Amino acid sequence: MRFAFTEAQEKFRQEVHAFFEQEVTPELVEAWATQADHCPELYAKMAERGWLGVQWPKEYG
């Protein structure tokens, strides 16, 4: 049984990690902790990348 990521999964994992390393600042983390709110700008950037919502192959609609 193989528990490692596939090449595509590893590439995606690295992409997400790099995105959050760049976009999530200590100030943003503090704001989340104290305001219990989300950051619309961050969510917009995630949406641009197609990371929000359920994803499936285009051939299925």
Secondary structure, 3 states (H helix, E strand, C coil): CCCCCCHHHHHHHHHHHHHHHHHCCHHHHHHHHHHCCCCHHHHHHHHHCCCCCCCCCHHHC
